[in-house]
Amino acid sequence: MNKSKNDIAMHARLIMPGGNIRTMIPKVICLAWIIALMAPVSVYSQITGDVSKVGTVAASFLEIEVGSRAVGMGGAYVAVADDATSIYWNPAGLAHVPKSEAVLIHTNWLVDTSFDFVAIALALGNYGTFGASITSLSTDDMEVRTVLLPEGTGERFSTSDISAGLSYALNLTDRFAIGVNAKYISQKVWHMSATGFAMDIGTLFKTNLNGMIIGMSISNFGTSMRLQGNDIFVNYDEAPNFGGSNDRIPAFKQTESYPLPLLLRVGVAMDIISSESNVVTVALNAAHPNDNTEYVNMGVEYTIGDVVALRMGYKNTFLRDSEEGITAGVGTKLNLAGGVAFAVDYAYQDFGRLNNAQMFSLALEF
């Protein structure tokens, strides 16, 4: 017997409440994300046990957190992300950028290094948001020293790590956004260099539970990297114990390939107080890196009249041998003529025996 159109419609409503497949897309993708994120965590934990795998990845500068607002909130930013720094935390957050924005960040990082981040996000309405970014970690020139010449050879060297990326994000529905970021990575140490490519993928889903947002992201999924260059060149003698052998055979020492610092994050954020003059946002992140143990970040932000924001957080809960802990920050925004706004943010983060790091961010909304 053929089913009537009413029977078919009723069956469709039972499978998909509302009968609209578009409303189911975010839920299906979120479920797939949860399965994809939890499965590797479970398998990895069973295989490695208590091994943290610290120092087993290349381009570890990609793990330096970006943005004074995010750092001030303890790095609990995957679900909060709504500015140009979303490129680092969760590229889907670019879809929540209210206006186009450019951001400039500088940090005097640990052990006399300098960390910089520059990004721009172009909000194009229904066409989504495009972004571009450059991340850099560098040192000043240093003396080349050897065992025989500990005071220096007269030569100088430096190191530099650079990542350049292009991003795109789109609101698929009024509640669900997705974003991607593709980047080129380069590391240089004197005459040695390594290159690689990676992608970041993220999603944001706004729930009906008091506007709570769930964010998920996978960062640095890409190629392995291996240092190559003139510094591994040697003259090799195949038979040093035999007279007349050639001691000038050109050869290169073999270097190993190392994976990028793959990082899986899941986060939630919610405004527990929201009025015209006061907004209090709390956020929580859980992260699973491939070069350390799992950890949790948590943070809070108190915004007064959309002009001044106070932030606090705590980083790396449950992370083994972590030097990081309390974070704090403050920010202010100045609204200018023509819908242009200028924001300045500052963040402090404690690094225990490594003292502390302070970050400044400048942002221009237009």
N, C-alpha and C positions, 0 to 999 in steps of 0.2 A: 504494500500500500504506500502511495506517495504521501509524504508529510505536507501539511499545509504551510503557507507562509507564516502564519501565526505561531505554529509549533516551532518552526526554525528560529524565529525571532526570540521566542521564550527560551529556547535552548542556548542561544547566543548570550542572552542576558544572564543566564545561570553561570556560564563560563567566564564571561567578562562583564562585571557589573557596570551598567551604563551603556553596554553594547558598543563602546567606542574604543577601538584598538589603540588609538593615539594616547589615551589616558593610561594604557597599560605599559607602554614602552618604557617610561622611567622606572616602573616597579620591576619589570623584567631585567633591565640593565643593572639596576642596583643589586638584585639577587645574584646575577651573574658575577658582579664585582665582588660581592661578599664571598662567594664560593671560590673565586679565583684568588682572593687575598688570603683566605683562611687555609686553603689546601697547602700552599707552599710553606706557610708558617708551621703547620703541623708536621709535615714531612721533614722540614729542615731541623726542627727541634729534636725529632726522633733520631736523626742521623748524627748531628753534631754533639748532642748532649750538652756538656758544660764548656765546649770549645767556643770562644768568642770570635776567632778569626780576625782580630784586630791587625791592621797593617797588611792585609792581603789583597788590596785593590789598588788600581791606578786612579789618577785624577781625584784624589780625596778632597781637593778644594771644592768639588761640587757638593760636598756635605756642609760647607759653611753656610749658615742660615742667613737669609736676606731680608732686610727691611727692619727699621727701628720699631715700627708698630708690632710686627710679628715677634721680634726678639723680646720686646718688653712684655709680651703676653706669654713668655716662656716657650715660644715655638709652637703653641697650640693654635695653628692658623689655617689648617687645611680646609676647615668648614667656614672660617671667617672670611677667607680670601675674597676681596672685592676691589683690588687696586692693581697697579702695574706689577707689583711684586708677586702677584698670583702666578706669573710665569714660572717662578721657582717653586712655590708651594703647591699649587693646584691650577693648571692652566684653564680649567673650567671657570675659575673665578673671574677671568677676563670678561666673561659674558655678563657679570654683575657690575662692571665698571660703569658708573652713571654717566661720566663724560670722558672724553679723551684725556690722557694723562701721561706726563713724562716724569721720571723719577731718577734721582742721582744719589748714590750712597757711597760713603767712604768710611773705612775703618782702619785704624792702626791695629792690625791683628797681632797674634802672638809671635814671640821671638823675632821682633823687628821686621815683620812682613806687612805689606799693605794690601788691603782687600777693597775692590771697587766693583760696583754694579750700576749699570746704566740701562734703562728700559723705557720703552714708549708703548702705549696702548691706544689704538685708534678705534673708538666706538662708532660703528656704522649702522646703528639701529637694527632693522630686521635682517641685515646682511651679516650680522655678527660683529666680533671684535678681532682685529688683527694686532699682533704685538711683535716686537723685536727687542733683543737684549744682548748685552755683552757683560761677561763676568771675568774679573781679572784678579789674580793673586801674584804678587811680585816681591822681589827683594832688591835692595841696593847692591852695587858691585862689591864683591868681596875678594880678598887676597887668595890666590892659588897657593896652597901649602902642600908640601910633600914630606915624606919621612926624612929625606936627606936635606931638605930646605924648609924647616919648620917656620922660619921667619918670613917665608914667601919667595916665590920665584920671579917676582916682578910682573907677573900676569894677573889679570883680574877676571872674575866671572860673575854671572848672575843667573837667577832662575826666573821663569815666568810661566804661569798657567793661564790659559785663555779659553773661554767658551763663548760662542756666538750662536744665537738661536732665533728662529722665527716661530710665531705662535698664532693659533686661531681658536676661537671659542664661539659657541652658538647656544642660545636658549632654544631647546627643542620644544619645550612647553613653558607655561608660566611658572612651573615648579622645577623643571629639570634642565640642567645645562651640562654640556660636555666640551672638553677642550684638549688640544694637543700642542706639543712643543717639540720641534726638531732642532738639534744643535750639533755644531762642529766643535771638537775639543782638541786643544793642542797643549803639550807640555814641553818645555825646553830647559835643559841644564847644561850650560856651557856649549859644547859641540854636539850634544845629544838631544834628540827630540822624539816625540811620539804623538800620534794623531788618532782620533777616533770619532765615531758618530753615535748619537743616542737620541732617544725619544722619551718624552714625558706624556702621560695620559691621565686625565682627571675627570671627575664628575661631581656635581653638586645637586642635591635633592632637598627641596623645602617641604617639610611635612606639615600635617595639620595640627601637630602637638605644639601649640603656642608658638608657631613659626620656627620651630627647631630645624636646623639645617644639618644634613649629613654630607660629609665630603670624603672622597676617596681618591687616591692618586698613586701612580707608579712612576718613579723617577729614575732616569739614567739607565733605561733599558737599551742596550746597544752593543757595540763591538768591544773586543779586548784591545789593550794598548801595550806596545812594546817599545822600549827605548832603543834607538839606533843612531849611529853617527861615528865620527872619527875617533872618539875617546875609547872605543873598544878595539881599535886597530893595534895589532902586535906583529913583530917579526918573529917567526917561529922556526925553531931548529928541530927537525924531525929526528935527528940522530946525534945528540950533543956529545955522546961518548965516543964517536968515531971521527977520526981526523979527516979533513977534506969535505965534511958535510956542509950543506948550505944553511947558514944561520940567518938568512934574510928572506925566508919564504913569507910572503904577505898573508896574514890571516886576521880573522875577526873573532873576538870572544862572543859566545852565544848568550843572548839575553832572553829572559822569560817574558811571556805575555801574561797580563793580569786583567781581570774583569773590572768593569766600572762599578762604582758604589751603588748598586741597585737598592732602592728604598721603597717600601710599601707603607702607605699611611692611610689610616682611617680616623676621621674626626667628627665631632659633633659640636655645635655652637647654638646658643639660644640667648635672646634678650630676656632676662628675668625681670627687668624693670624697663619700661619704655614709655616716655612721655615727651612733650615738646622740649622740656628743659633738662631732662636727665635720662640717660640710657646706660644700663649696666648689662654687659655681655660676658657670659662665661663660656669657656671653651675647653675641650679635652681632646687630645690626640693619642692614638696608639700607633707605634711604628715598628717595623720589622726590617732592619738592614741586613745585607748579606755579609757584612764584615764586623758584626757585633751582636750582642744580645738584644732582645726586645726591650722597649722602654715606653714610658708614658710622659707626655707633657701636659701641663695644665696652666690656664691663665684667665685673667679677668681684666676687663676694660670698663672704666667709668667715664662717660662722655658728658660734659656739661655744656648745654646749649649749642652743640655742634661747633664749639670754638676751642675748648680745652679738653684733653683726654689724659687720664691717669691710668697707668697699667702696672700690673704685677703678674709674676708667674713663677713656676718651678719646673725645671727641665730634668729630663733623663732619669725619672723615677724608675727603679728596677734595673737600670743599666749598670753593669759591672765596672768597677774601677773608674767611675765617672768623676771628673773634676768640676763639672758644671752643677749649678744649683739654682739659687734665687736670681731672678731677673726683675728689672723695673724699668719704667719708661714714662715719658711725658711727651705730649704733642699739642700743637696748636695750628689752627687754620685761619687764614685771613682771606675773606671774600672781597675781590676787587671788582672793578667795573666790567660790564660786558659778560658777566657769568664766569669770569676767570677767578680761580682761587689758588692761593699759595699756601703750602703746608710745610711745617718743619717738625721733625720728630727726633727724639733722642732715646737711646736705650743703653742700659748698663747690665752686664751679665758677669756673674762671679765665676771664676775659673780655679778656685782653690789655690793650690800651690803655684799655679801659673798666673796668679793675681786676677786681673779682670780685663775685659774688653769693652770699649765704648763705641757706639755706632751712631752716626748722624745721617739723616735722610732728608732730602729736599724734594718736594713734589710740586708740580704745576698742573692744575686741572684747566682745561680749555674746551 
